Amino acid sequence: MPSNQKSTINNQKFGGSVEELQEWSLTDRARPATDWLLILGFCGFLFFFGLNYFGLIGADEPRYAQIAREMLAHHDWITPILGGKPWLEKPVLYYWQAMLSYSIFGVSDWAARIPSGVDATLAVLAVYGFLGRFRPGFQTDGALMTASTAAFVGFSRAASTDMPLAAMFSIGMLAWYAWHESQKRIFLIGFYAFMALAALAKGPVGPVLAGLIILLFALVRRDHRVITRTLWLPGILVFCVIALPWYIAVQVRNPSFFRQFILEHNLARFGTNLYHHQQPFWYYAPVTLLALLPWTIFIVEAVTENVRTWWSKGKSFVESEDSLNLFLILWLFVPVLFFSLSQSKLPGYILPALPAGTILLAQYIRRHIVEEIPPPYLVPVLHSVAAAAPLVPALLIQFFLLQQRLPGGTPLIFASTLAGIIAIGLLLTLRSSLGLGMLRFVTLVPVVLVVAAVLKIGGAKLDETLTARPLAADIARVEAGLLPAAVFQVPREVEYGLAFYRNQAISNYGRGEIPSSAHLVVAPEGKQVQVAEAVHGRRVSLLGTYPPQHLDYYWVAAAGTQASEHHHH
């Protein structure tokens, strides 16, 4: 690592000569420009490259993308609308961002994903700014490690509310700690402003988590004044000015909002299995470890080391000047434990906790390089394996999607050999004299390869097997004009996907919504007889099939026309 980097850290801890400080300040002024280019370059690739390689996946992405489109078409910035009706499950921040994106780039699936990428980039830059200001020397490491965690890369590419919440929450938490350390009120105002945005991203969960973390931090440090000083009237006012206008406006326009959003989609979602996302209590343990890849092993080691120090030093660790590590451990664990208690569990819920893990790791690297302590022997070995291993499924993603398993033979041998070579390269670098100083650089190599492989090798197959985009294109080729459309016994993702790609409300036979006019219906393969029974003898003609998802699509005559013929599959 550069000597100037090392001297600054020592200066901060032990003071240092004027010459050393001058040398540091000169070289440090030259660094930010290259740091920014490096960080923005990585964010550009990890968050935005190939956003259009496959369509919107699952039920949530197309639904959120369509809500933003309908709000934009209605010029309505208050009530989320889906299929022409109010849809009050989530607050409005993502929709506002997507409406803005559509206004600039036009309506498309990739434009719907841009807000999450922008928010992820803001969070990464906030990590860089925070470390640069309060713990200089390893701010670029902290930023790039945050950007390259598996969950950050994944959710930065999703048209959903998870990344907007995680980004606003993380920036708010960094602002709070910046205030705690510097006592500058501007940071406390920033904390309240970003918590208000978190409340607009996903509701009360952001402010509740922040309150729990700060409360625990104060209790562990036995510093109760932190709580009273955090509850600062101008800050609370800033929160109310940003968050409340929309909540009041949407409630006035939609009197059922409070019941639907607060009672059903927050309290009932947490306390009951209303939405069928039940998982065992320990669910978030493996999810968090996977979400933090490729940095998992080092983050676990950083946490373990801090807990050991806490255990041995006790009060002096808790009350030490540098309580940042304590704050980060609470920030990492509180959301994971909080959502472990919830009856409804989805992987994206713990996204707000992850930056705490990568900042903790930046702190760990900083200490080990300054004090020249090598990590325990096994840590670099396990890290090299964990960082290189995802290359195997990434290179074999086509087999995965088609057969739901890893293939044997040549493809597996090739992928495993490549991952093995990279793992050995990682280990040799970490074992060399450069050691931890190179951790960030060498670990980003497999990350870039994994993202490139998933997009380049898997993009078209992901599109075919998991999205409604090619199905909608197939149907468009055979129909004359845009007919009303319905679905019969297909998954929700097909229904919501068709709604976005056809830009129309989709009827569902299962809910008794059978259009009386002539229409299209999408059904599982070979269900023509059941479709005909559902429409009571109206004529049903097979228009085409979509083999990758085992779907057929039919034309159904208008009500009142008897079936004179059946086109059997």
NULO-408709 format. One record per residue (C-alpha): residue in three letters; x, y, z. Coordinates in steps of 0.1 Angstrom, whole numbers. Example, Ala and Ser with C-alpha at 12.3 -4.5 7.8 and 13.67 -1.06 7.14 Angstrom:
# NULO-408709
SITE  res      X      Y      Z
SITE  Ala    123    -45     78
SITE  Ser    137    -11     71
//
This chain:
# NULO-408709
SITE  res      X      Y      Z
SITE  Met      0      0      0
SITE  Pro     12     36     -6
SITE  Ser     34     49     22
SITE  Asn     14     82     22
SITE  Gln    -18     62     29
SITE  Lys     -1     46     58
SITE  Ser     13     78     72
SITE  Thr    -20     95     73
SITE  Ile    -36     68     93
SITE  Asn     -7     68    118
SITE  Asn     -9    106    119
SITE  Gln    -46    104    128
SITE  Lys    -39     79    156
SITE  Phe     -6     92    169
SITE  Gly     -1    126    155
SITE  Gly     28    131    131
SITE  Ser     54    154    116
SITE  Val     44    185     97
SITE  Glu     63    173     66
SITE  Glu     44    140     66
SITE  Leu     11    159     69
SITE  Gln     20    182     41
SITE  Glu     31    152     19
SITE  Trp     -3    135     27
SITE  Ser    -24    166     19
SITE  Leu     -6    171    -15
SITE  Thr    -10    135    -26
SITE  Asp    -45    132    -12
SITE  Arg    -57    162    -33
SITE  Ala    -47    143    -64
SITE  Arg    -65    111    -54
SITE  Pro   -102    121    -52
SITE  Ala   -105    126    -90
SITE  Thr    -92     91    -98
SITE  Asp   -112     76    -69
SITE  Trp   -144     91    -82
SITE  Leu   -138     78   -117
SITE  Leu   -130     44   -103
SITE  Ile   -162     43    -82
SITE  Leu   -185     57   -108
SITE  Gly   -170     33   -134
SITE  Phe   -177      3   -112
SITE  Cys   -212     16   -103
SITE  Gly   -219     21   -140
SITE  Phe   -209    -14   -148
SITE  Leu   -223    -32   -117
SITE  Phe   -256    -13   -116
SITE  Phe   -265     -2   -152
SITE  Phe   -247    -24   -178
SITE  Gly   -271    -46   -197
SITE  Leu   -303    -35   -179
SITE  Asn   -323    -43   -210
SITE  Tyr   -308    -78   -215
SITE  Phe   -339    -94   -200
SITE  Gly   -374    -82   -192
SITE  Leu   -390    -76   -158
SITE  Ile   -389   -106   -135
SITE  Gly   -413   -119   -109
SITE  Ala   -446   -102   -100
SITE  Asp   -432    -71    -83
SITE  Glu   -410    -56   -110
SITE  Pro   -437    -54   -138
SITE  Arg   -463    -43   -113
SITE  Tyr   -442    -13    -99
SITE  Ala   -431     -4   -134
SITE  Gln   -467     -3   -146
SITE  Ile   -480     17   -116
SITE  Ala   -454     44   -124
SITE  Arg   -465     44   -161
SITE  Glu   -502     47   -152
SITE  Met   -495     75   -127
SITE  Leu   -475     94   -154
SITE  Ala   -503     89   -179
SITE  His   -529    102   -154
SITE  His   -505    131   -144
SITE  Asp   -512    119   -108
SITE  Trp   -483    123    -84
SITE  Ile   -503    112    -53
SITE  Thr   -523     80    -58
SITE  Pro   -505     49    -71
SITE  Ile   -527     34    -99
SITE  Leu   -527     -1   -113
SITE  Gly   -552    -12   -139
SITE  Gly   -569     21   -135
SITE  Lys   -576     16    -98
SITE  Pro   -557     29    -67
SITE  Trp   -530      4    -55
SITE  Leu   -521     14    -19
SITE  Glu   -496    -12     -8
SITE  Lys   -464      8    -10
SITE  Pro   -455     45     -6
SITE  Val   -445     67    -35
SITE  Leu   -408     74    -37
SITE  Tyr   -399     46    -63
SITE  Tyr   -429     56    -85
SITE  Trp   -418     93    -85
SITE  Gln   -383     82    -95
SITE  Ala   -396     59   -122
SITE  Met   -420     86   -136
SITE  Leu   -389    109   -138
SITE  Ser   -369     82   -156
SITE  Tyr   -398     76   -180
SITE  Ser   -401    113   -187
SITE  Ile   -364    114   -197
SITE  Phe   -359     80   -214
SITE  Gly   -394     70   -224
SITE  Val   -413     40   -209
SITE  Ser   -393      8   -210
SITE  Asp   -383    -20   -186
SITE  Trp   -347     -7   -184
SITE  Ala   -359     28   -176
SITE  Ala   -380     13   -148
SITE  Arg   -348     -1   -133
SITE  Ile   -328     31   -134
SITE  Pro   -340     45   -101
SITE  Ser   -326     16    -81
SITE  Gly   -292     19    -98
SITE  Val   -291     57    -91
SITE  Asp   -301     51    -54
SITE  Ala   -274     24    -51
SITE  Thr   -248     48    -65
SITE  Leu   -258     75    -41
SITE  Ala   -254     51    -12
SITE  Val   -219     40    -24
SITE  Leu   -208     77    -28
SITE  Ala   -222     84      7
SITE  Val   -200     55     21
SITE  Tyr   -170     70      3
SITE  Gly   -177    106     16
SITE  Phe   -183     94     51
SITE  Leu   -151     74     53
SITE  Gly   -131    101     35
SITE  Arg   -142    126     60
SITE  Phe   -141    106     93
SITE  Arg   -118     76     87
SITE  Pro    -96     85     57
SITE  Gly    -73     61     40
SITE  Phe    -97     33     29
SITE  Gln   -127     52     17
SITE  Thr   -124     37    -18
SITE  Asp   -122      2     -4
SITE  Gly   -154      8     17
SITE  Ala   -173     22    -13
SITE  Leu   -163     -5    -38
SITE  Met   -169    -33    -13
SITE  Thr   -204    -19     -7
SITE  Ala   -211    -16    -44
SITE  Ser   -200    -52    -52
SITE  Thr   -219    -72    -26
SITE  Ala   -242    -97    -43
SITE  Ala   -274    -81    -29
SITE  Phe   -264    -46    -39
SITE  Val   -257    -56    -74
SITE  Gly   -289    -76    -76
SITE  Phe   -313    -51    -61
SITE  Ser   -297    -21    -79
SITE  Arg   -310    -38   -111
SITE  Ala   -346    -43    -99
SITE  Ala   -376    -21   -105
SITE  Ser   -386    -23    -68
SITE  Thr   -388     -4    -36
SITE  Asp   -360    -23    -18
SITE  Met   -330     -3    -30
SITE  Pro   -347     31    -26
SITE  Leu   -353     22     11
SITE  Ala   -318      7     16
SITE  Ala   -301     37      1
SITE  Met   -320     64     19
SITE  Phe   -317     45     52
SITE  Ser   -280     39     48
SITE  Ile   -273     76     39
SITE  Gly   -294     86     69
SITE  Met   -275     63     93
SITE  Leu   -241     76     81
SITE  Ala   -254    112     86
SITE  Trp   -264    104    121
SITE  Tyr   -230     90    130
SITE  Ala   -213    119    113
SITE  Trp   -234    142    136
SITE  His   -226    120    167
SITE  Glu   -189    124    160
SITE  Ser   -186    159    148
SITE  Gln   -216    175    166
SITE  Lys   -224    194    134
SITE  Arg   -261    200    133
SITE  Ile   -261    199     94
SITE  Phe   -255    161     96
SITE  Leu   -285    157    120
SITE  Ile   -307    176     96
SITE  Gly   -294    152     69
SITE  Phe   -303    122     91
SITE  Tyr   -339    134     94
SITE  Ala   -342    143     57
SITE  Phe   -331    109     46
SITE  Met   -353     91     71
SITE  Ala   -382    110     57
SITE  Leu   -372     97     22
SITE  Ala   -369     62     37
SITE  Ala   -405     66     50
SITE  Leu   -416     77     15
SITE  Ala   -397     47      0
SITE  Lys   -413     19     21
SITE  Gly   -432     33     51
SITE  Pro   -424     35     88
SITE  Val   -399      6     88
SITE  Gly   -369     29     80
SITE  Pro   -374     53    109
SITE  Val   -384     24    133
SITE  Leu   -351      5    125
SITE  Ala   -330     37    129
SITE  Gly   -347     44    162
SITE  Leu   -339      9    175
SITE  Ile   -303     10    164
SITE  Ile   -297     45    180
SITE  Leu   -316     34    212
SITE  Leu   -294      3    216
SITE  Phe   -263     23    208
SITE  Ala   -271     47    236
SITE  Leu   -281     19    260
SITE  Val   -249     -1    254
SITE  Arg   -228     30    258
SITE  Arg   -249     41    288
SITE  Asp   -251     75    272
SITE  His   -288     85    275
SITE  Arg   -281    121    264
SITE  Val   -276    108    229
SITE  Ile   -313    100    226
SITE  Thr   -325    134    240
SITE  Arg   -300    152    217
SITE  Thr   -311    132    187
SITE  Leu   -347    141    193
SITE  Trp   -341    177    180
SITE  Leu   -371    197    171
SITE  Pro   -358    214    139
SITE  Gly   -348    179    127
SITE  Ile   -383    164    135
SITE  Leu   -398    194    116
SITE  Val   -376    186     85
SITE  Phe   -388    150     87
SITE  Cys   -425    161     88
SITE  Val   -421    187     60
SITE  Ile   -406    160     37
SITE  Ala   -426    129     46
SITE  Leu   -461    141     57
SITE  Pro   -475    161     27
SITE  Trp   -478    129      6
SITE  Tyr   -492    108     34
SITE  Ile   -518    134     42
SITE  Ala   -527    139      5
SITE  Val   -530    102     -3
SITE  Gln   -552     97     28
SITE  Val   -575    126     19
SITE  Arg   -579    112    -17
SITE  Asn   -581     75     -6
SITE  Pro   -598     71     28
SITE  Ser   -589     34     28
SITE  Phe   -552     42     26
SITE  Phe   -545     40     64
SITE  Arg   -562      6     68
SITE  Gln   -547     -9     36
SITE  Phe   -511      5     39
SITE  Ile   -504      8     77
SITE  Leu   -527    -19     91
SITE  Glu   -525    -45     64
SITE  His   -492    -40     46
SITE  Asn   -471    -31     76
SITE  Leu   -486    -45    108
SITE  Ala   -504    -75     94
SITE  Arg   -474    -83     71
SITE  Phe   -451    -83    101
SITE  Gly   -473   -101    126
SITE  Thr   -491   -127    104
SITE  Asn   -485   -148     74
SITE  Leu   -511   -128     54
SITE  Tyr   -490   -127     23
SITE  His   -476   -163     24
SITE  His   -439   -153     27
SITE  Gln   -434   -175     57
SITE  Gln   -399   -187     64
SITE  Pro   -381   -203     94
SITE  Phe   -367   -180    121
SITE  Trp   -331   -186    110
SITE  Tyr   -339   -177     73
SITE  Tyr   -319   -145     73
SITE  Ala   -287   -161     86
SITE  Pro   -279   -178     52
SITE  Val   -295   -150     32
SITE  Thr   -273   -124     49
SITE  Leu   -242   -145     43
SITE  Leu   -251   -149      6
SITE  Ala   -261   -113      3
SITE  Leu   -226   -101     15
SITE  Leu   -207   -123    -11
SITE  Pro   -179   -120    -21
SITE  Trp   -169   -103     12
SITE  Thr   -187   -126     36
SITE  Ile   -157   -144     51
SITE  Phe   -138   -112     59
SITE  Ile   -169    -95     72
SITE  Val   -176   -125     96
SITE  Glu   -139   -122    107
SITE  Ala   -143    -85    112
SITE  Val   -174    -89    133
SITE  Thr   -158   -118    153
SITE  Glu   -127    -97    160
SITE  Asn   -148    -68    173
SITE  Val   -170    -90    194
SITE  Arg   -138   -106    209
SITE  Thr   -124    -72    217
SITE  Trp   -157    -61    232
SITE  Trp   -157    -92    253
SITE  Ser   -122    -88    266
SITE  Lys   -121    -50    270
SITE  Gly   -158    -46    281
SITE  Lys   -165    -11    292
SITE  Ser   -134      5    277
SITE  Phe   -144     -8    242
SITE  Val   -180      4    245
SITE  Glu   -170     38    258
SITE  Ser   -139     43    237
SITE  Glu   -136     73    215
SITE  Asp   -140     52    184
SITE  Ser   -174     38    189
SITE  Leu   -180     35    151
SITE  Asn   -174     -3    151
SITE  Leu   -200     -8    179
SITE  Phe   -225     14    159
SITE  Leu   -218     -7    127
SITE  Ile   -223    -40    145
SITE  Leu   -257    -28    158
SITE  Trp   -266    -15    124
SITE  Leu   -257    -49    108
SITE  Phe   -276    -71    133
SITE  Val   -307    -51    143
SITE  Pro   -324    -52    109
SITE  Val   -316    -89    105
SITE  Leu   -330    -98    140
SITE  Phe   -360    -75    135
SITE  Phe   -371    -91    103
SITE  Ser   -363   -126    117
SITE  Leu   -392   -119    141
SITE  Ser   -415   -110    112
SITE  Gln   -440   -136     99
SITE  Ser   -433   -123     64
SITE  Lys   -398   -128     51
SITE  Leu   -383   -118     17
SITE  Pro   -346   -115      9
SITE  Gly   -347    -78      1
SITE  Tyr   -358    -68     36
SITE  Ile   -323    -70     50
SITE  Leu   -307    -48     23
SITE  Pro   -305    -18     46
SITE  Ala   -282    -37     69
SITE  Leu   -255    -46     44
SITE  Pro   -235    -13     41
SITE  Ala   -227    -17     78
SITE  Gly   -209    -49     71
SITE  Thr   -187    -35     43
SITE  Ile   -178     -4     63
SITE  Leu   -169    -26     92
SITE  Leu   -146    -45     68
SITE  Ala   -130    -13     56
SITE  Gln   -123     -5     93
SITE  Tyr   -108    -40     98
SITE  Ile    -85    -36     68
SITE  Arg    -74     -2     80
SITE  Arg    -65    -15    115
SITE  His    -47    -46    102
SITE  Ile    -26    -27     76
SITE  Val    -17      1    101
SITE  Glu     -7    -23    128
SITE  Glu      7    -48    103
SITE  Ile    -13    -77    117
SITE  Pro    -20   -104     90
SITE  Pro    -55   -120     91
SITE  Pro    -58   -155    106
SITE  Tyr    -44   -182     83
SITE  Leu    -78   -197     71
SITE  Val    -95   -164     63
SITE  Pro    -78   -156     30
SITE  Val    -82   -193     20
SITE  Leu   -119   -193     26
SITE  His   -123   -158     11
SITE  Ser   -106   -169    -21
SITE  Val   -130   -199    -25
SITE  Ala   -161   -179    -16
SITE  Ala   -152   -151    -40
SITE  Ala   -144   -174    -70
SITE  Ala   -172   -200    -64
SITE  Pro   -201   -179    -78
SITE  Leu   -183   -181   -112
SITE  Val   -194   -218   -115
SITE  Pro   -232   -212   -115
SITE  Ala   -227   -179   -134
SITE  Leu   -210   -196   -163
SITE  Leu   -235   -225   -163
SITE  Ile   -266   -203   -159
SITE  Gln   -282   -215   -191
SITE  Phe   -282   -252   -179
SITE  Phe   -295   -239   -145
SITE  Leu   -324   -222   -161
SITE  Leu   -333   -251   -184
SITE  Gln   -327   -281   -162
SITE  Gln   -327   -265   -127
SITE  Arg   -294   -283   -119
SITE  Leu   -257   -281   -126
SITE  Pro   -246   -301   -157
SITE  Gly   -219   -327   -155
SITE  Gly   -191   -332   -180
SITE  Thr   -170   -306   -199
SITE  Pro   -190   -275   -190
SITE  Leu   -187   -282   -153
SITE  Ile   -150   -291   -155
SITE  Phe   -143   -258   -175
SITE  Ala   -162   -236   -151
SITE  Ser   -147   -252   -120
SITE  Thr   -112   -250   -134
SITE  Leu   -116   -213   -142
SITE  Ala   -130   -206   -107
SITE  Gly   -101   -227    -92
SITE  Ile    -75   -207   -111
SITE  Ile    -90   -174    -99
SITE  Ala    -92   -187    -63
SITE  Ile    -55   -196    -64
SITE  Gly    -46   -162    -79
SITE  Leu    -66   -145    -51
SITE  Leu    -49   -165    -24
SITE  Leu    -14   -160    -37
SITE  Thr    -20   -122    -39
SITE  Leu    -34   -121     -4
SITE  Arg     -5   -142      9
SITE  Ser     21   -119     -8
SITE  Ser     37    -89      7
SITE  Leu      9    -67     -7
SITE  Gly    -17    -87     13
SITE  Leu    -48    -69     25
SITE  Gly    -39    -37      5
SITE  Met    -48    -57    -26
SITE  Leu    -80    -73    -12
SITE  Arg   -104    -49    -29
SITE  Phe    -86    -50    -62
SITE  Val    -83    -88    -66
SITE  Thr   -117    -96    -53
SITE  Leu   -134    -73    -78
SITE  Val   -120    -94   -107
SITE  Pro   -144   -124   -100
SITE  Val   -173   -100    -93
SITE  Val   -169    -84   -127
SITE  Leu   -167   -118   -144
SITE  Val   -198   -131   -126
SITE  Val   -219   -101   -135
SITE  Ala   -207   -102   -172
SITE  Ala   -213   -140   -174
SITE  Val   -248   -138   -160
SITE  Leu   -258   -110   -184
SITE  Lys   -239   -121   -215
SITE  Ile   -245   -159   -212
SITE  Gly   -277   -159   -193
SITE  Gly   -295   -128   -204
SITE  Ala   -314   -143   -234
SITE  Lys   -324   -174   -214
SITE  Leu   -335   -154   -184
SITE  Asp   -357   -134   -207
SITE  Glu   -372   -165   -223
SITE  Thr   -379   -185   -191
SITE  Leu   -386   -159   -164
SITE  Thr   -402   -128   -181
SITE  Ala   -433   -121   -201
SITE  Arg   -415    -99   -226
SITE  Pro   -410   -125   -254
SITE  Leu   -445   -139   -248
SITE  Ala   -460   -105   -252
SITE  Ala   -440   -100   -284
SITE  Asp   -451   -134   -298
SITE  Ile   -488   -125   -291
SITE  Ala   -484    -91   -307
SITE  Arg   -472   -107   -339
SITE  Val   -503   -128   -344
SITE  Glu   -531   -104   -332
SITE  Ala   -548    -77   -353
SITE  Gly   -549    -46   -331
SITE  Leu   -547    -47   -293
SITE  Leu   -574    -70   -280
SITE  Pro   -585    -72   -244
SITE  Ala   -564    -99   -227
SITE  Ala   -571   -124   -198
SITE  Val   -552   -151   -180
SITE  Phe   -563   -186   -169
SITE  Gln   -545   -206   -142
SITE  Val   -511   -189   -148
SITE  Pro   -486   -175   -122
SITE  Arg   -490   -139   -111
SITE  Glu   -457   -129   -128
SITE  Val   -473   -138   -162
SITE  Glu   -504   -117   -154
SITE  Tyr   -484    -86   -142
SITE  Gly   -458    -90   -169
SITE  Leu   -484    -90   -196
SITE  Ala   -500    -59   -180
SITE  Phe   -468    -40   -184
SITE  Tyr   -457    -53   -218
SITE  Arg   -492    -49   -233
SITE  Asn   -499    -17   -212
SITE  Gln   -534    -29   -204
SITE  Ala   -554    -42   -175
SITE  Ile   -554    -80   -176
SITE  Ser   -585    -99   -166
SITE  Asn   -582   -131   -146
SITE  Tyr   -607   -160   -151
SITE  Gly   -599   -172   -116
SITE  Arg   -613   -140   -102
SITE  Gly   -644   -143   -124
SITE  Glu   -632   -116   -147
SITE  Ile   -642   -130   -181
SITE  Pro   -645   -102   -208
SITE  Ser   -678   -104   -227
SITE  Ser   -661    -91   -259
SITE  Ala   -637   -111   -281
SITE  His   -604   -114   -263
SITE  Leu   -571   -132   -259
SITE  Val   -565   -156   -230
SITE  Val   -531   -171   -219
SITE  Ala   -533   -205   -202
SITE  Pro   -510   -234   -194
SITE  Glu   -503   -258   -223
SITE  Gly   -532   -281   -232
SITE  Lys   -560   -264   -213
SITE  Gln   -582   -256   -243
SITE  Val   -611   -277   -230
SITE  Gln   -610   -260   -195
SITE  Val   -609   -226   -212
SITE  Ala   -639   -235   -233
SITE  Glu   -658   -246   -202
SITE  Ala   -650   -214   -184
SITE  Val   -664   -193   -213
SITE  His   -696   -214   -216
SITE  Gly   -695   -225   -252
SITE  Arg   -680   -194   -268
SITE  Arg   -656   -202   -297
SITE  Val   -620   -208   -286
SITE  Ser   -592   -209   -312
SITE  Leu   -556   -217   -305
SITE  Leu   -534   -188   -317
SITE  Gly   -500   -201   -307
SITE  Thr   -479   -216   -280
SITE  Tyr   -449   -204   -260
SITE  Pro   -428   -235   -252
SITE  Pro   -401   -220   -228
SITE  Gln   -429   -214   -202
SITE  His   -453   -241   -214
SITE  Leu   -481   -216   -222
SITE  Asp   -507   -215   -249
SITE  Tyr   -526   -184   -260
SITE  Tyr   -562   -185   -275
SITE  Trp   -586   -162   -292
SITE  Val   -621   -163   -275
SITE  Ala   -651   -151   -295
SITE  Ala   -675   -125   -281
SITE  Ala   -703   -136   -258
SITE  Gly   -734   -147   -277
SITE  Thr   -714   -166   -304
SITE  Gln   -717   -203   -300
SITE  Ala   -688   -226   -306
SITE  Ser   -692   -241   -340
SITE  Glu   -657   -256   -340
SITE  His   -628   -264   -317
SITE  His   -592   -260   -328
SITE  His   -576   -286   -307
SITE  His   -539   -284   -297
//
